[in-house]
Amino acid sequence: MSSSTKLLQQDQHDQALRIVDEEIAEAVCIGENSWVCTLCHHAAIIARFTNNLDLAKHYYEQSLASNPESVNALYGLATVYRDQRQPEVAKEYAMRCYDALMRDDSDILKAHLLESLSKDWPDVARR
């Protein structure tokens, strides 16, 4: 991730994503699901930075394939679909994110994402 971050600082986004893609492929091969999720989230942030929502969606979906309860991926997909003006699909992912958060033990992550969900989808957080 540090190599891709350095490339990002040099505005070499495509190269940064290539490096992350190689690392994701390796993590998938060795079955390191938590590392797949971390790398996919990093790649999705790069894709969002370059305004490539379809690519960001791809990375979040890849993360979900490794961990269907990934609150980062679920929230990421909710925001991508919202930004692509697909509010119903966005809300579905927001609800899945909320449900996964309620099962999650990470208080810091939970508080941050609950606050974001409440702001972006108030009716989801009130259920």
BAFI-900676 format. One line per field, with one value per residue: residue number from 0; residue in one letter; x, y, z of N, C-alpha, C, O in turn. Coordinates in steps of 0.05 Angstrom, whole numbers, plus 5000, padded with zeros to 4 digits. Atoms other than C-alpha are relative to their C-alpha. Last residue first. Layout:
N
num [NUM|...]
residu [A|...]
nu [X|...]
nv [Y|...]
nw [Z|...]
cau [X|...]
cav [Y|...]
caw [Z|...]
cu [X|...]
cv [Y|...]
cw [Z|...]
ou [X|...]
ov [Y|...]
ow [Z|...]
***
This chain:
127
num [126|125|124|123|122|121|120|119|118|117|116|115|114|113|112|111|110|109|108|107|106|105|104|103|102|101|100|99|98|97|96|95|94|93|92|91|90|89|88|87|86|85|84|83|82|81|80|79|78|77|76|75|74|73|72|71|70|69|68|67|66|65|64|63|62|61|60|59|58|57|56|55|54|53|52|51|50|49|48|47|46|45|44|43|42|41|40|39|38|37|36|35|34|33|32|31|30|29|28|27|26|25|24|23|22|21|20|19|18|17|16|15|14|13|12|11|10|9|8|7|6|5|4|3|2|1|0]
residu [R|R|A|V|D|P|W|D|K|S|L|S|E|L|L|H|A|K|L|I|D|S|D|D|R|M|L|A|D|Y|C|R|M|A|Y|E|K|A|V|E|P|Q|R|Q|D|R|Y|V|T|A|L|G|Y|L|A|N|V|S|E|P|N|S|A|L|S|Q|E|Y|Y|H|K|A|L|D|L|N|N|T|F|R|A|I|I|A|A|H|H|C|L|T|C|V|W|S|N|E|G|I|C|V|A|E|A|I|E|E|D|V|I|R|L|A|Q|D|H|Q|D|Q|Q|L|L|K|T|S|S|S|M]
nu [5016|5021|4989|4987|5021|5011|5025|5007|5000|5022|5026|5002|5004|5028|5018|4995|5009|5029|5010|4990|5014|4981|4991|4971|4988|5013|4989|4974|5004|5010|4978|4982|5013|4999|4973|4997|5014|4984|4978|5011|5005|5016|5029|5009|4987|5012|5026|4996|4993|5023|5019|4988|5003|5028|5009|4988|5015|4981|5007|5027|5013|4982|4997|5023|4997|4979|5013|5017|4983|4987|5021|5003|4977|5004|5019|5008|5028|4998|4983|5018|5019|4986|4995|5025|5004|4979|5009|5023|4989|4984|5018|5015|4981|5000|5024|4998|5023|4992|4987|5021|5015|4984|5000|5027|5001|4982|5013|5020|4986|4988|5020|5007|4979|5002|5023|4998|5022|4988|4989|5022|5008|4979|5004|5022|4991|4984|5016]
nv [5025|4999|5000|5026|5020|4998|5015|5005|4975|4983|5011|4995|4971|4994|5007|4983|4972|4999|5001|4976|4976|4978|4994|4995|5026|5008|4984|5011|5026|4996|4989|5023|5017|4985|5004|5028|5004|4989|5019|5024|4998|5025|4993|5007|4981|4973|5000|5000|4973|4982|5004|4990|4971|4994|5005|4980|4975|4977|4982|4989|4997|5012|5028|5015|5001|5020|5026|5006|5007|5026|5020|5001|5014|5029|5013|5024|4999|4994|4976|4978|4998|4990|4972|4986|4996|4982|4974|4992|4991|4975|4978|4993|4984|4974|4984|4979|5001|5012|5027|5019|5005|5017|5027|5012|5008|5023|5024|5010|5012|5025|5021|5006|5017|5026|5015|5024|5000|4991|4973|4982|4995|4983|4973|4988|4995|4976|4976]
nw [4999|4980|4973|4996|4995|4972|5002|5028|5016|4990|5009|5029|5003|4992|5022|5024|4995|4998|5027|5014|4991|5001|4973|4998|4992|4975|4978|4995|4988|4973|4984|4994|4980|4975|4989|4994|4975|4979|4997|4988|4971|4998|5001|5027|5018|4995|5012|5030|5009|4995|5022|5025|4999|5002|5027|5017|4998|5000|4978|5004|4974|4980|5007|4990|4971|4996|5004|4977|4977|5004|4995|4971|4989|5008|4981|5015|5009|5029|5003|4994|5022|5023|4994|5004|5029|5009|4990|5016|5026|4995|4993|5025|5016|4987|5004|4979|4982|4975|5004|5007|4975|4983|5012|4996|4972|4997|5013|4981|4977|5010|5001|4972|4989|5013|4990|5017|5020|5025|4995|4999|5028|5012|4989|5015|5027|5000|5000]
cau [4299|4324|4391|4358|4310|4368|4404|4462|4470|4449|4493|4553|4542|4532|4596|4638|4607|4614|4686|4705|4662|4687|4641|4600|4530|4495|4545|4524|4451|4470|4512|4456|4409|4458|4466|4391|4388|4439|4399|4338|4376|4407|4434|4505|4528|4478|4501|4573|4553|4516|4572|4623|4578|4573|4647|4666|4616|4647|4595|4598|4674|4716|4661|4644|4714|4707|4641|4676|4731|4682|4640|4703|4716|4645|4652|4714|4719|4796|4792|4736|4782|4837|4788|4764|4836|4847|4781|4801|4869|4837|4784|4835|4879|4820|4808|4879|4863|4932|4908|4861|4918|4961|4906|4895|4970|4972|4910|4943|5004|4961|4920|4981|5004|4937|4937|5006|4992|5060|5027|4987|5051|5075|5009|5014|5083|5057|5000]
cav [5028|5098|5090|5072|5132|5181|5157|5204|5235|5174|5130|5175|5176|5101|5094|5133|5101|5030|5040|5062|5010|4950|4893|4887|4856|4924|4947|4890|4912|4984|4964|4921|4980|5027|4975|4974|5050|5056|5008|5052|5117|5100|5169|5146|5183|5145|5080|5097|5118|5053|5013|5045|5033|4959|4955|4988|4947|4883|4830|4792|4784|4760|4771|4835|4862|4845|4883|4943|4939|4935|4993|5036|5018|5038|5103|5126|5196|5193|5199|5147|5098|5111|5101|5037|5013|5023|4988|4930|4926|4923|4873|4828|4832|4808|4752|4725|4662|4653|4664|4721|4758|4750|4777|4836|4851|4851|4896|4944|4951|4962|5013|5055|5051|5077|5133|5161|5231|5232|5230|5171|5135|5143|5116|5056|5039|5048|5000]
caw [5244|5257|5222|5156|5159|5168|5104|5092|5161|5201|5158|5169|5245|5245|5205|5255|5317|5290|5269|5339|5374|5335|5358|5294|5293|5294|5241|5195|5200|5186|5126|5099|5107|5071|5016|5005|5009|4954|4910|4921|4911|4843|4826|4811|4873|4915|4883|4900|4971|4986|4954|5001|5061|5043|5029|5094|5133|5107|5125|5059|5069|5010|4958|4994|4981|4907|4907|4939|4886|4828|4856|4858|4786|4766|4807|4770|4797|4802|4878|4877|4842|4893|4950|4918|4913|4988|5003|4959|4994|5063|5041|5007|5070|5112|5063|5063|5022|4991|4920|4940|4975|4913|4868|4915|4915|4839|4837|4887|4843|4781|4819|4836|4764|4740|4791|4775|4803|4839|4907|4881|4863|4935|4960|4914|4942|5013|5000]
cu [5004|4985|4979|5009|5012|4979|4987|4974|4990|4998|4977|4974|4997|4994|4971|4980|5004|4990|4970|4988|5008|4986|5019|5008|5030|5011|4988|5013|5027|4997|4992|5024|5017|4987|5003|5027|5002|4989|5019|5021|4989|4993|4982|4970|4993|5011|4985|4973|5005|5006|4975|4980|5011|4994|4970|4991|5012|4984|5017|4990|4972|4987|5018|5002|4977|5005|5020|4986|4983|5016|5012|4980|4999|5024|4996|4983|4991|4972|5001|5014|4981|4981|5015|5003|4975|4997|5020|4990|4978|5010|5015|4982|4987|5019|5001|4977|5001|4978|5007|5011|4977|4985|5017|5000|4973|4999|5018|4986|4980|5015|5011|4979|4994|5021|4998|4979|5002|4980|5013|5010|4977|4993|5020|4995|4978|5011|5017]
cv [4985|4974|5000|4998|4972|4978|5000|4986|4995|5026|5018|4990|5006|5029|5005|4993|5017|5029|5002|5001|5025|5027|5024|5008|5003|4973|4991|5015|4987|4974|5004|5009|4976|4983|5014|4994|4971|4995|5010|4979|4974|4998|4975|5004|4995|5020|5026|5000|5001|5028|5018|4996|5012|5030|5006|4997|5022|5026|5025|5019|5013|5001|4986|4971|4983|4996|4978|4973|4994|4992|4972|4978|4998|4983|4970|4983|4977|5001|5008|5027|5023|5005|5014|5030|5015|5007|5022|5028|5010|5011|5026|5023|5008|5019|5027|5019|5020|5000|4986|4972|4980|4993|4981|4971|4986|4990|4975|4975|4988|4985|4973|4977|4991|4981|4972|4980|4977|5001|5011|5029|5020|5007|5019|5028|5014|5006|5025]
cw [5026|5003|5022|5029|5005|5006|5028|4996|4972|4984|5008|4989|4970|4997|5007|4978|4976|5004|5000|4971|4985|5006|5001|5028|5005|5009|5027|5023|5008|5015|5029|5017|5007|5022|5027|5013|5009|5027|5023|5005|5012|5030|4998|4996|4971|4980|5004|4986|4970|4989|5003|4976|4974|5000|4996|4971|4982|5001|5002|5022|4996|5028|5020|4994|5012|5030|5004|4997|5025|5024|4997|5008|5030|5011|4993|5018|4983|4988|4971|4997|5005|4977|4977|5005|4994|4970|4992|5008|4981|4973|5003|5005|4973|4985|5013|4996|5023|5021|5026|4998|4995|5025|5017|4989|5007|5029|5003|4989|5019|5023|4990|5001|5028|5010|4988|5010|4980|4977|4975|5004|4998|4971|4989|5009|4983|4972|5000]
ou [4993|4967|4985|5006|4999|4978|4988|4960|4974|4976|4959|4961|4980|4973|4955|4968|4986|4971|4958|4977|4991|4972|5027|4993|5042|5009|5002|5027|5030|5005|5006|5032|5019|4997|5017|5030|5006|5003|5028|5021|4995|5003|4964|4958|4995|4996|4971|4969|4998|4990|4964|4977|4999|4978|4962|4985|4997|4972|5017|4970|4971|4993|5015|4992|4982|5009|5013|4983|4989|5015|5007|4984|5005|5020|4993|4992|4974|4969|5002|5003|4975|4981|5009|4992|4974|4998|5011|4983|4981|5008|5006|4981|4991|5014|4991|4980|4989|4982|5004|5000|4972|4986|5009|4991|4972|4999|5007|4981|4984|5012|5002|4982|4999|5016|4994|4986|4994|4988|5017|4999|4976|4997|5014|4988|4983|5013|5010]
ov [4964|4972|4994|4977|4956|4969|4979|4991|5011|5037|5023|5003|5023|5037|5012|5011|5033|5037|5016|5021|5042|5038|5033|5022|4984|4967|4991|5003|4976|4971|4996|4994|4968|4982|5004|4980|4965|4988|4995|4966|4968|4981|4974|4995|5012|5035|5035|5016|5021|5040|5027|5014|5030|5040|5018|5016|5039|5034|5039|5033|5038|4984|4962|4954|4966|4974|4957|4959|4976|4969|4954|4963|4977|4961|4954|4965|4980|5002|5032|5046|5038|5026|5036|5046|5032|5030|5044|5044|5030|5035|5047|5042|5030|5043|5047|5042|5014|4991|4962|4953|4963|4970|4958|4953|4967|4965|4954|4956|4966|4961|4952|4959|4969|4957|4952|4959|4980|5002|5035|5048|5036|5030|5042|5046|5033|5030|5045]
ow [5030|5020|5045|5041|5018|5028|5042|4976|4961|4979|4992|4973|4963|4988|4990|4966|4969|4990|4983|4963|4978|4989|5022|5042|5015|5033|5047|5040|5029|5038|5048|5035|5030|5045|5045|5033|5033|5046|5039|5026|5035|5044|4982|4976|4954|4968|4986|4968|4957|4975|4983|4960|4963|4984|4976|4957|4972|4980|5022|5018|4994|5045|5026|5009|5029|5039|5015|5016|5040|5033|5013|5026|5041|5020|5011|5032|4966|4963|4965|4987|4986|4964|4970|4992|4976|4962|4984|4992|4967|4968|4993|4989|4963|4983|5001|4986|5044|5043|5028|5008|5012|5034|5021|5003|5022|5033|5008|5003|5029|5026|5000|5017|5036|5015|5002|5020|4957|4953|4973|4991|4980|4962|4982|4994|4968|4966|4988]
***
